[in-house]
Amino acid sequence: MSDPIADGEISTATGPMETLPSPAPAKAGRRRGGSFASNIKWQLVGSLSQAFLGGVVLLLMGRELGAAGFGVYSIIMGVVYLANALVEPRMQDVAAKQFWNLQADDVDLPEQNRYFLDLLALETLGKLLPCVAVIGLAHVLTAVSNLPPGSPDLFVVAAAGYYLSKFGYGLSTGLLRVLGRSDLFALCTTGEVLIRFALMVGIVLTSSLSVEACIWIVAMSGVASNGLQWWLLRRHMPMKFRSEGWTVRGAARRTRLNMRLLVSNLGMSLTDLMNKDLDVTLISTLLPAAQVGIYKMAKNITLLAWRAIDPFYIALMPEISRMVAQAEFSKLSRLIARTSAALFGLALFLSVAAYVSLLLFGDVILGPAFTDTAHLLPWMMVGIVLSAPLVWGHPLAVALNCADVAFLGSLLGAVVGLAAFMGLVPLYGVRGASLAWVVSFVLSFVSIALITHGRLRQRVRVAA
C-alpha cells in the first residue's frame, strides 16, 4: 500500500568495496538490463499512468468524503506514512548499488543471493517496528489528532495493510530497475491505482464512499500489487532465492560493508518527514479536519505533478553510478545538463497546467468545500519548478560514495522547513504550512546539488 501521490519513495550499492567496480560485460543469453532510455521510458509510462489514475482517485475521494472526511483519511494515513518514514532505509537505492552488475559474466550469484537475503531481512524487520507501534498507540493517536470514534480500528487496518504491501518492496523495486525491467514495475504500480479506482467507483455506484472503505481499498490494492511484483521478479531473476550458506554472522559482516549508505538513507528518511506527512500530522493538532483536508489536497495535487519528475531520479541512479565507476565524466556532465533543462521545462508546464485546471474546474469537480485549494497550489508548485532540475544531486552523492552529503542537505531542509512551519502556521494557517513545505522541499535539493557538484569537480581534477 503506497501513498497515492508521495511514496515514493521516492528517494545503489556495490558490494564489498567502497568504490564502484567497472561493469563486466553482459553474459550471453541474458537480457541486458539497466538501459537508461528504457528505464526512463517505462518509468514515465508508469508515473504518468499513476498520475492520471491517482488524480482521478484523489478527486473522487475529495468529492465523496468532503473536506472533513478527506482530512480524517489524510490524518490516519499520514501517521502511518510518518511512522514508516522513521525507519525507511530506501532499499531500492541499496539494491541498485549492490546488484548493479548482476547480469555480468563474472558475478558471484551465490554471494549476491546472500546479500539479497540480508537486505530482505533488514527491510521486512525494519518495517515491522512502525506497524506494531502504530497499532499499539492507536487510541492515543486518535485522541491527540482529535479524530472521531472508531479511528483506532482504522489505524490498525492502515498500519497492517501498509506493512504487507511494503514487504520487501524497496528491494524488489531496486532489482527490477537493475534488470532493466522498469516496465514490470510500471505495470504493478499502475495496476495498484487501477484496482483502487475500480473498487472506489464500484462503491460509489452502489452505496457511498466512506473513510473506512478508502483505507481498506488502499490496503488491499497495495497488497495485491506487491504480490504481483514479487511474482514477476522471481520469474526474471538470474539468481535463485535460496538460503544455502546464509548465516546471521555472515549477514552482519556483509551489512557493515553497506552500513554507510544504509545509515545515510535512514538519516535522509528522517529529515524527509515533511514530505512524509509530518506536516499533516502537526496540522491535525492545530486546525480542524476540514482545513487539513484542503491542505492535503493541494499537497497531493502538487506531488502528482512530481510523479512526472520521479522517473528521472529513479533512472539516473544506476546510470550515474555506472558513469562515475567508469570515469565517464564528460558524458556525466552532458547528462546532468540535458536532464536539468528538460526537467525545468516539464515542471513549469505541469505546474501551470495543474493550477489553471484547478482554477477553472476545481469547484465543479471537488465541490465548494475545496475552494481554497486553488489558492494554495501556486505556492506549492514553486517547490516543484525549482527542485526538478536538481534531482541528479542525490544519485550523484550515492555514486561518489558520499551519501552522507545527501543526508546533510536533507537535514538542512528539514530543520529550516520545520522552523518555518512552526512560525508560519499559527499566523497564516494552511497558507503558512504551504510556504514552509516549499522552503523545506527546495532547500534540500539545492544544498545537495551544490555540494555533490563540488565533489564531482574534485573527482574530475584528481582523475585528470
N, C-alpha and C positions, 0 to 999 in steps of 0.2 A: 504494500500500500504506500503510495507516494503522494506527497502534496501535489495537487493537480498542476501547480504552477512552479513552485520553487524548489523542488527537490534537486534536488538535482542534482544536486548533488552535485549542482554541480556540484570546487572542487579541487608509477614509473620506477621501477626498481631494478637493479641489475642482478644481483645475486650476491655472491660473497664479496665482490670488490666494491670499493667506494667510487671508482670511476667506471664509466660505461665501456665495456669492451667493444671492439669493432664487430659489426654484424657478420656472421658467417653466411655463405651463400645458401639459398633455399635448397632443401632436399628435393631431388627429382621425384615427381609424382605427387607431391604435396601442393596444396593450394597456397600460393604465396600471399600472405595477408599483410596488413599494415599499410596498404596503399593510402596515401594522404587524400588523393582525389576521391577514391572510393569511399573512404570513411566520411569525408565532408559531404558527399552526395547523399549517403544514406542517413547520416545524422541530420541533414537538412530535411530530408523527406520525413523522417520520424518526428523531428521537432515541429515542423510546420503542420503536420497532421495532428500532433498533440495540441499545438497551439489553437488550431481551429476547433477541434472537438472539445478541448479543455475550455476554450472560451464559451462555446455553446453550453457546456455543462455549468460553467460558472454563472452565466446569465440565467439559466434555468433555475439554479438553486437560489439565486438572489430574488428572482421574481416570485418563486413559490414560498420561500421561507420568510421573505421580508427582511428589512434591515436588522430587526431584533433577533429573529431566528437565525439568520446568517451570522450574526455576531456570536450567538451561543455556539454554533457549529465551529466557528473560527477559533474561539477561545479553547474549546476542548481539543481540537486537532492541533492548535498552536502549542499547547502544553506538551502533547505527545512528541511533536517535532522538536521542540526545545529540549526535552529530556534526552532524546536520542542524539541531538547535536552535541551534547556534553561528552559523549564517548564515540564520536564518529571518526574513524581512522582514515577515511577516504581511501578505502581499499582498492578502488579502481585505479588510483594513481600508483599504488604499490605494485599492483599486478602488472600494469603497463611497463614498469621498470624491471620487475623481476623476470617476466616472461617475454620480453621484447624479441628475443631470438629463439622462441620456442620451436620454430619450424626450420632451424638451421640443421645442417648435416651432423655437426659435432655436438649438439646439445645433449646433456645427460638427462634423459627423460625420467629415469627413476628418482634422481635427485630433485628434479623440478617437481615431480609428483609429491615428494615430501614437503617441499616449500608450499605447494598448493594446500596440503593438509594443515600446515602451520597457519597459513593465512585464514583458512576457513574456520579453524578453531578460534582464532583471535576474534574474528568478526562476529561469529554466532554467539560466543560467550559475552562479548562486549555489549551486544545488542540486548542480551537478556537482562542486564542490570537496570536500564531505564524502564523496561517493560514492568519488571517487578516493583520498582519504586513508584511508578505512576499508579499501578493497581493498589498498592498498599496505602497510598496517600490520597486516594480518590475522594474521600469525604472531606478531607482538609482542603484540597484543591477546589472543590465545589464551593465551600464556604468562603474562601479567600477571593475567588473570582465572582462572587455574587451570582452564581448560577442557579437555575430552578431545580426543584426536587426531581429526582430520577437521574441527575447528571452523573453521580458516581458509577452507575451501571454503564453509562456511555463511555466514561473514561476506561473502564475495563475492556469493552469491545474495541475501542480505538487503539489502546496500547497492545493488546494481544494480536489484533489484526495487523498492526504495523510490524510487530516482531516477525510474524510468519511471512509477511510479504517482503521483508528485507533479509530473510535467512540466506546469508551468503551472497546477497545481491551485488555488493560492490565488487567482489571477486569475480563473479560470473560476468558482470558487465565489462570489467577490465580485460578479461580473457577473450571475450568476443571481439573487442576492439583490436587486440593484439593479433588475432587470427584474421583480421580484415573482414569480419562478419558483422559489421555495424548494421547491415540490412536485417539481421535476425533480432538485434537489439531494438531497432526501429519497429519491427513487426510486433514485438512483445509490448513495448511501451504504448504504441498506438492502439493495440488490441485492448490494453487495460482501460484506456479512456473510452474506447468504443463500447466496451461492456458496461462501464459506468453510465454512459449516456443512454444506452438501450434500457437498462434497468430503471433509471430515473424516469424516462419517458413512459415506460410501462406503468409505473406507479402513478404518474400524473394523469394518465388516461383512465385509470381505473379507480383511483381514490385521491388522496392528497399527499404531497411530499412532506415529510417531517424531518426534523434534525436526526432523530434516531435512525430513520430509514437511510438517510445520507451517509451516516457513519458506518452502518452495516454494508452498504453498497461499496464504499471506498475500501473497506476491509476485504470483502470477497473478491472484488476485481483485482486488487493488489496481489492477493494470494494466488489467484489463477494465473496472472501474468508472470509472477516469479517462478511458478512451477513450470510453465511453458518455456521460460528462458533457460532453466537448468536442463530440461529435456533436450532442447536444441543444442546447448553447449556440449552435452555428453555425446551427441552424435558427431560433432566436428572436432573434438579434442584429439590431438595426436598422442596424448598420454592417457593412461588409464587411472581412474580414481581408486587406487588401492593403498592399503595401509602397511604393506610389507616394508620392513626396515624403518618404520617411523617410531620414534621414541620421544618421550617428554624431554629428556636431556638433549637429544639432538634438535628438537624444536626450539628449545631455549637458546641453544648456540646459534642456530640459524636466524632466529628472531633478533638477536643482538646485532647482527650484520645490517638489518634494516631498521634498527631502532631509531636512528636519527630522523629518518623520513617519517616513521610512524609517530614519533613524538611531535614532530613539526606539524604533521597533519592533524593530530589531536588538538594541538595549540591553535591551529587555524580554525578548526571547527568551533572551539570555544570562543574565539574572537569574531566568529561569523554569526553570532547568535542573533544580531539584529535582523539578519536575513532569514533566520530560522524561527521567527515569531517571538523573540524576546520582546519586541516592541508591542506585539498584540497582547502578550501576557501582562505586561506592565500597564497598558492602556485599560485592560479589563478591571484593574483595581481603582482607576481614576474616573472612567467615563462609563455611561450607560451602554448596554449591549448594542443598541442601535448605532451609536457612534463608532463602536468597534467594528461593526459590520460595514459601515461606509468606508472606514479607513482600510480594512482588509480587502474590500472590493477594489479600491483604487490600487493597492499594492499588487494584488493578483493580476489586474489588467496590465500593470507595468511589467511584471515578471513574465507575462505571456509574451510580450514583445522581446524580452530577454531570451526566450526559447529559441529565437532565430539566431542568437549570438552563441549560445551554448555549444552547438556542434563544432564551431571553430576551435573553441577551447579544448574540447574533447579530442578532436582530430590532431590538434597541434601538439598534444602531449607526447605521443610516440615519435612524431615527425621531428620535433625539435631535439628530443633525446638522441635520435639517430644522427642528425646533423652535427650536434656537439661531439658525439662519440667519434665521428669520422672527420672532425675538424673542418667541416664544410661551412666556414664562417661567412663567406661571401653569399652563398646560397641562403644561409640563415637570415642575413640582413635583408636580402630581397624579399624573402618570405614574410618577415615581420612588417616591412614597409607596405607590401601589397595587401596583406591582411588588415593592417590598421586602416588604410584608406577605404577598403571595401566595407569594413565594419562600421566606420563612421557614417558613411552614406546610408547603409542599411538601417542603422539605429535611428538616424534622423528621419528617414522615410516612415518607419514603423511608428515612431513617436507621434508624428504629425497625423498620420492616418488614424491612429487609435484615439487621439484627442478629438479630432473632427467628427469621427463616427460617434463617439460618446456624446458629444455636444449636440449632434443632430438627432440621434435616435435613443439616447440613454433613458429618457423618461418613458418612452414608448416600450422599450424592451424590459427595463428593470423596474419601472414604476417610480412615482414621485418620491418614495422613501429614500432613493439613492441619488437625488438631485445633486447633492454636494460632492459626489464622486468626481464629476467633471471639473470641479474647481481644484481638486487635489491633484489630478492627473498631470498637468503641465509641470508642477514642481518635481514630481517623482520621475517623470520622463527625462529630466535633465540628467539624472544619475545614469540612465541607460546610454544617452548620447555621449557623455564624457568618458564613461568606463569602457564601452565596447571596443574602441581602438587599442585598448591596453590589455586585452585578455591574454596576450602571449607572455605576460610577466611571470605568472605562476609556473607554467610549463617550463619556461627558461630557468627559473630558480631550481626546479627539480633536476633538470638536465645538467646544470652546473654544480650539482651536489651542494647547494646552499638553500635547501628548503626552509631553513630557519629564517631566511630573509622574507619569505612569503608569510611566515608566522608573524614576524615583527611588523610587517606592513599591515597585515590584517588586525593585529593588536592595536596599532595606532588608530586605524579607522574605527575600531570598536570603542576604544576609550573616549575619543573625541565625540563620536556619534552618541554614545550613551550620555555624556555630559550635556551635549546639545539637547538630547531627548528630555532629560530631567529638567533642563532650564526652560525649554520652549513649550512643552505640553501643558504645564499649569497655566501658562499665559495665553496660548493660542489653540489649545485643544488638538484636534486631529490635523490641523494645518501645521502646527508646530511639530507634530510627530512626523509628518511627511518630509519636512525640511531636514529634520535630524536624521532620518533614514538616508536621504540623499548624501548628506555630509559623510556618514559612515561608509556608504557604498563606494563613493567616488574616491575618498581619501585612501582606502585600501588599495585600489587598483593603481592609483598614481604613485604611491610610495613604493609598491612592489616593482612596478615597471621601471622607475628611475634607478632603484638600487641594482636590480638584475641587469639592466643595460650597462651600468657602470662595471659590473663584474664581467660581463661579456667582453667589453673593450679591454679589460685587463687580460683576459684569457687570449684574446687575439694578439695582443702585443707580445705575450710570452711565446705563443706559437710562432710568431714571425721572427 
